[in-house]
Amino acid sequence: MDFGLSYYLYPYPVESLVLSALPWTLALIVPVMVIGFGVGNWVGARAAYYRGRVSNVALTIATYMTQAPYYWFALILMLVFGVTLGWFPLYGAYSSKWLRPVLSLPWILDAVWHYALPFLSLVSLAIGGWAIDMRALALYEMQSNYIEYCEHLGFAKRKLRRYVQKNAILPNFTWIPLSISSLVSQTLLVEVVFGYPGLGSLAFNAVFAQDYPLIEVTLIFSMLIVLIGNFICDVFYGVLDPRIGSGYVGGG
């Protein structure tokens, strides 16, 4: 795992540069995946069960959000909230008055302030995509025989909605491994848009500097994020669906 020295930031070792940039990238990928999946499925299930004007408006917004190019949406957020309104900073992960990250409340608040726009540009599109998928799966699940049987028994709507959501979320969960690879590529490009000091900005500068060792290591770590994320999803799928775990035990 010795990849030598960086051409772009000589004489720093390549692995130290990548390891210092990796937490910033994971700080975007992990919350976006968790919050986008949770909120998107919550919105999609309610849009399917409580159909009406609010559901149609939510579906329209989610459709536009999931079809919008993420880098374009990031530029729109930067233009509106950064340039026009001046509410958020346009570049970096923290202000230049700090030379390096420090564990203090002022620095944490400043880092969250810089984190807001990159996070919103990714999580908004993620929520839209998961909401559309969950709505379609929930509508299919609502036509099942057990839902009709529970309705005749007089089950409350809230209880029926929970049954629908729990059963419809399993097929949606299988899309997480496929979405991780796209989320990694989206995050790397959004980092370039906002100058966020993650693997994306590091790889962008390495390409223009023709820093081949640094390009190689950023690619390897991006692949590792996808592979480890897929492995974690496979483990959690066995927890969500006990039939998977019992099948492995029976097969052994």
WOWO-V623840 format. One record per residue. N is the residue number from 1. RES is the residue in one small letter. SS is DSSP state (a for helix, b for strand, c for the rest). PHI is phi in radians with two decimals (NA if undefined). NEAR is the number of other C-alpha atoms within 12 Angstrom. Layout:
n=N res=RES ss=SS phi=PHI near=NEAR
n=N res=RES ss=SS phi=PHI near=NEAR
This chain:
n=1 res=m ss=c phi=NA near=12
n=2 res=d ss=c phi=-1.71 near=13
n=3 res=f ss=c phi=-1.73 near=22
n=4 res=g ss=c phi=1.50 near=21
n=5 res=l ss=b phi=-1.73 near=22
n=6 res=s ss=c phi=-1.39 near=31
n=7 res=y ss=c phi=-1.33 near=23
n=8 res=y ss=c phi=-1.28 near=24
n=9 res=l ss=c phi=-2.14 near=22
n=10 res=y ss=c phi=-1.16 near=17
n=11 res=p ss=c phi=-1.88 near=13
n=12 res=y ss=c phi=-1.31 near=19
n=13 res=p ss=b phi=-1.14 near=23
n=14 res=v ss=a phi=-1.11 near=33
n=15 res=e ss=a phi=-1.15 near=28
n=16 res=s ss=a phi=-1.20 near=23
n=17 res=l ss=a phi=-1.16 near=34
n=18 res=v ss=a phi=-1.21 near=35
n=19 res=l ss=a phi=-1.16 near=24
n=20 res=s ss=a phi=-1.32 near=21
n=21 res=a ss=a phi=-1.54 near=30
n=22 res=l ss=a phi=-1.05 near=35
n=23 res=p ss=a phi=-1.04 near=21
n=24 res=w ss=a phi=-1.16 near=35
n=25 res=t ss=a phi=-1.21 near=41
n=26 res=l ss=a phi=-1.14 near=33
n=27 res=a ss=a phi=-1.13 near=27
n=28 res=l ss=a phi=-1.59 near=41
n=29 res=i ss=a phi=-1.18 near=41
n=30 res=v ss=a phi=-1.14 near=27
n=31 res=p ss=a phi=-1.10 near=27
n=32 res=v ss=a phi=-1.11 near=35
n=33 res=m ss=a phi=-1.16 near=39
n=34 res=v ss=a phi=-1.20 near=27
n=35 res=i ss=a phi=-1.22 near=26
n=36 res=g ss=a phi=-1.08 near=36
n=37 res=f ss=a phi=-1.19 near=37
n=38 res=g ss=a phi=-1.17 near=27
n=39 res=v ss=a phi=-1.21 near=27
n=40 res=g ss=a phi=-1.08 near=37
n=41 res=n ss=a phi=-1.22 near=41
n=42 res=w ss=a phi=-1.10 near=31
n=43 res=v ss=a phi=-1.18 near=38
n=44 res=g ss=a phi=-1.12 near=43
n=45 res=a ss=a phi=-1.14 near=42
n=46 res=r ss=a phi=-1.27 near=34
n=47 res=a ss=a phi=-1.16 near=34
n=48 res=a ss=a phi=-1.36 near=34
n=49 res=y ss=a phi=-1.47 near=33
n=50 res=y ss=c phi=-1.81 near=23
n=51 res=r ss=c phi=-1.32 near=19
n=52 res=g ss=c phi=2.92 near=13
n=53 res=r ss=a phi=-1.15 near=12
n=54 res=v ss=a phi=-1.11 near=17
n=55 res=s ss=a phi=-1.12 near=22
n=56 res=n ss=a phi=-1.16 near=21
n=57 res=v ss=a phi=-1.14 near=15
n=58 res=a ss=a phi=-1.10 near=29
n=59 res=l ss=a phi=-1.15 near=33
n=60 res=t ss=a phi=-1.11 near=20
n=61 res=i ss=a phi=-1.10 near=24
n=62 res=a ss=a phi=-1.11 near=33
n=63 res=t ss=a phi=-1.12 near=24
n=64 res=y ss=a phi=-1.13 near=22
n=65 res=m ss=a phi=-1.17 near=29
n=66 res=t ss=a phi=-1.29 near=27
n=67 res=q ss=a phi=-1.63 near=20
n=68 res=a ss=c phi=-1.30 near=22
n=69 res=p ss=c phi=-1.11 near=20
n=70 res=y ss=a phi=-1.12 near=35
n=71 res=y ss=a phi=-1.23 near=27
n=72 res=w ss=a phi=-1.18 near=21
n=73 res=f ss=a phi=-1.12 near=31
n=74 res=a ss=a phi=-1.11 near=35
n=75 res=l ss=a phi=-1.18 near=28
n=76 res=i ss=a phi=-1.13 near=23
n=77 res=l ss=a phi=-1.07 near=31
n=78 res=m ss=a phi=-1.13 near=31
n=79 res=l ss=a phi=-1.16 near=21
n=80 res=v ss=a phi=-1.31 near=18
n=81 res=f ss=a phi=-1.57 near=24
n=82 res=g ss=a phi=-1.73 near=23
n=83 res=v ss=a phi=-1.53 near=16
n=84 res=t ss=a phi=-1.25 near=14
n=85 res=l ss=c phi=-1.54 near=13
n=86 res=g ss=c phi=1.21 near=15
n=87 res=w ss=c phi=-1.42 near=17
n=88 res=f ss=c phi=-2.25 near=29
n=89 res=p ss=c phi=-1.26 near=31
n=90 res=l ss=c phi=-1.77 near=33
n=91 res=y ss=c phi=-2.61 near=28
n=92 res=g ss=c phi=1.48 near=31
n=93 res=a ss=c phi=-1.82 near=40
n=94 res=y ss=c phi=-2.83 near=30
n=95 res=s ss=c phi=-1.19 near=25
n=96 res=s ss=c phi=-1.28 near=15
n=97 res=k ss=c phi=-1.24 near=13
n=98 res=w ss=c phi=-1.79 near=17
n=99 res=l ss=c phi=-1.33 near=10
n=100 res=r ss=c phi=-2.65 near=17
n=101 res=p ss=c phi=-1.09 near=22
n=102 res=v ss=c phi=-2.31 near=16
n=103 res=l ss=c phi=-1.49 near=12
n=104 res=s ss=c phi=-2.46 near=12
n=105 res=l ss=a phi=-1.08 near=11
n=106 res=p ss=a phi=-1.05 near=16
n=107 res=w ss=a phi=-1.19 near=22
n=108 res=i ss=a phi=-1.09 near=19
n=109 res=l ss=a phi=-1.10 near=18
n=110 res=d ss=a phi=-1.18 near=24
n=111 res=a ss=a phi=-1.16 near=32
n=112 res=v ss=a phi=-1.13 near=24
n=113 res=w ss=a phi=-1.08 near=26
n=114 res=h ss=a phi=-1.28 near=33
n=115 res=y ss=a phi=-1.35 near=37
n=116 res=a ss=a phi=-1.06 near=34
n=117 res=l ss=a phi=-1.17 near=40
n=118 res=p ss=a phi=-1.03 near=50
n=119 res=f ss=a phi=-1.16 near=41
n=120 res=l ss=a phi=-1.12 near=35
n=121 res=s ss=a phi=-1.15 near=39
n=122 res=l ss=a phi=-1.65 near=44
n=123 res=v ss=a phi=-1.26 near=39
n=124 res=s ss=a phi=-1.11 near=36
n=125 res=l ss=a phi=-1.21 near=40
n=126 res=a ss=a phi=-1.14 near=43
n=127 res=i ss=a phi=-1.08 near=39
n=128 res=g ss=a phi=-1.08 near=37
n=129 res=g ss=a phi=-1.15 near=40
n=130 res=w ss=a phi=-1.16 near=43
n=131 res=a ss=a phi=-1.13 near=43
n=132 res=i ss=a phi=-1.13 near=38
n=133 res=d ss=a phi=-1.12 near=37
n=134 res=m ss=a phi=-1.17 near=42
n=135 res=r ss=a phi=-1.08 near=39
n=136 res=a ss=a phi=-1.13 near=29
n=137 res=l ss=a phi=-1.20 near=31
n=138 res=a ss=a phi=-1.19 near=39
n=139 res=l ss=a phi=-1.09 near=27
n=140 res=y ss=a phi=-1.18 near=22
n=141 res=e ss=a phi=-1.21 near=29
n=142 res=m ss=c phi=-1.19 near=32
n=143 res=q ss=c phi=-1.57 near=20
n=144 res=s ss=c phi=-1.27 near=19
n=145 res=n ss=a phi=-1.19 near=13
n=146 res=y ss=a phi=-1.19 near=17
n=147 res=i ss=a phi=-1.21 near=28
n=148 res=e ss=a phi=-1.11 near=18
n=149 res=y ss=a phi=-1.14 near=14
n=150 res=c ss=a phi=-1.18 near=21
n=151 res=e ss=a phi=-1.12 near=20
n=152 res=h ss=a phi=-1.18 near=13
n=153 res=l ss=a phi=-1.35 near=12
n=154 res=g ss=c phi=1.56 near=13
n=155 res=f ss=c phi=-1.12 near=17
n=156 res=a ss=c phi=-1.18 near=14
n=157 res=k ss=a phi=-1.06 near=20
n=158 res=r ss=a phi=-1.09 near=17
n=159 res=k ss=a phi=-1.20 near=16
n=160 res=l ss=a phi=-1.12 near=30
n=161 res=r ss=a phi=-1.12 near=32
n=162 res=r ss=a phi=-1.15 near=23
n=163 res=y ss=a phi=-1.08 near=26
n=164 res=v ss=a phi=-1.10 near=36
n=165 res=q ss=a phi=-1.16 near=38
n=166 res=k ss=a phi=-1.13 near=24
n=167 res=n ss=a phi=-1.42 near=27
n=168 res=a ss=a phi=-1.41 near=34
n=169 res=i ss=a phi=-1.34 near=36
n=170 res=l ss=a phi=-1.12 near=31
n=171 res=p ss=a phi=-1.08 near=24
n=172 res=n ss=a phi=-1.19 near=33
n=173 res=f ss=a phi=-1.16 near=36
n=174 res=t ss=c phi=-1.19 near=26
n=175 res=w ss=c phi=-1.44 near=24
n=176 res=i ss=a phi=-1.06 near=35
n=177 res=p ss=a phi=-1.00 near=27
n=178 res=l ss=a phi=-1.25 near=21
n=179 res=s ss=a phi=-1.34 near=29
n=180 res=i ss=a phi=-1.12 near=35
n=181 res=s ss=a phi=-1.11 near=24
n=182 res=s ss=a phi=-1.19 near=24
n=183 res=l ss=a phi=-1.15 near=37
n=184 res=v ss=a phi=-1.10 near=37
n=185 res=s ss=a phi=-1.14 near=30
n=186 res=q ss=a phi=-1.13 near=35
n=187 res=t ss=a phi=-1.11 near=46
n=188 res=l ss=a phi=-1.09 near=38
n=189 res=l ss=a phi=-1.33 near=34
n=190 res=v ss=a phi=-1.12 near=41
n=191 res=e ss=a phi=-1.06 near=44
n=192 res=v ss=a phi=-1.17 near=29
n=193 res=v ss=a phi=-1.07 near=31
n=194 res=f ss=a phi=-1.69 near=38
n=195 res=g ss=c phi=1.08 near=32
n=196 res=y ss=c phi=-1.36 near=39
n=197 res=p ss=c phi=-1.39 near=40
n=198 res=g ss=c phi=-1.83 near=39
n=199 res=l ss=a phi=-1.14 near=46
n=200 res=g ss=a phi=-1.13 near=38
n=201 res=s ss=a phi=-1.13 near=34
n=202 res=l ss=a phi=-1.13 near=44
n=203 res=a ss=a phi=-1.17 near=40
n=204 res=f ss=a phi=-1.06 near=28
n=205 res=n ss=a phi=-1.19 near=25
n=206 res=a ss=a phi=-1.16 near=28
n=207 res=v ss=a phi=-1.12 near=21
n=208 res=f ss=a phi=-1.23 near=15
n=209 res=a ss=a phi=-1.56 near=18
n=210 res=q ss=c phi=0.96 near=18
n=211 res=d ss=c phi=-1.55 near=26
n=212 res=y ss=a phi=-1.12 near=24
n=213 res=p ss=a phi=-1.06 near=31
n=214 res=l ss=a phi=-1.21 near=40
n=215 res=i ss=a phi=-1.09 near=32
n=216 res=e ss=a phi=-1.09 near=26
n=217 res=v ss=a phi=-1.26 near=33
n=218 res=t ss=a phi=-1.10 near=39
n=219 res=l ss=a phi=-1.15 near=26
n=220 res=i ss=a phi=-1.10 near=22
n=221 res=f ss=a phi=-1.22 near=32
n=222 res=s ss=a phi=-1.12 near=35
n=223 res=m ss=a phi=-1.15 near=20
n=224 res=l ss=a phi=-1.13 near=19
n=225 res=i ss=a phi=-1.05 near=29
n=226 res=v ss=a phi=-1.16 near=27
n=227 res=l ss=a phi=-1.16 near=20
n=228 res=i ss=a phi=-1.16 near=17
n=229 res=g ss=a phi=-1.09 near=27
n=230 res=n ss=a phi=-1.13 near=23
n=231 res=f ss=a phi=-1.12 near=19
n=232 res=i ss=a phi=-1.11 near=20
n=233 res=c ss=a phi=-1.11 near=27
n=234 res=d ss=a phi=-1.12 near=23
n=235 res=v ss=a phi=-1.17 near=20
n=236 res=f ss=a phi=-1.21 near=20
n=237 res=y ss=a phi=-1.15 near=24
n=238 res=g ss=a phi=-1.15 near=21
n=239 res=v ss=a phi=-1.31 near=16
n=240 res=l ss=a phi=-1.21 near=22
n=241 res=d ss=c phi=-1.99 near=23
n=242 res=p ss=a phi=-1.05 near=15
n=243 res=r ss=a phi=-1.11 near=15
n=244 res=i ss=a phi=-1.16 near=18
n=245 res=g ss=a phi=-1.11 near=18
n=246 res=s ss=a phi=-1.18 near=14
n=247 res=g ss=a phi=-1.15 near=12
n=248 res=y ss=a phi=-1.13 near=13
n=249 res=v ss=a phi=-1.14 near=11
n=250 res=g ss=a phi=-1.15 near=9
n=251 res=g ss=a phi=-1.20 near=9
n=252 res=g ss=c phi=-1.29 near=7
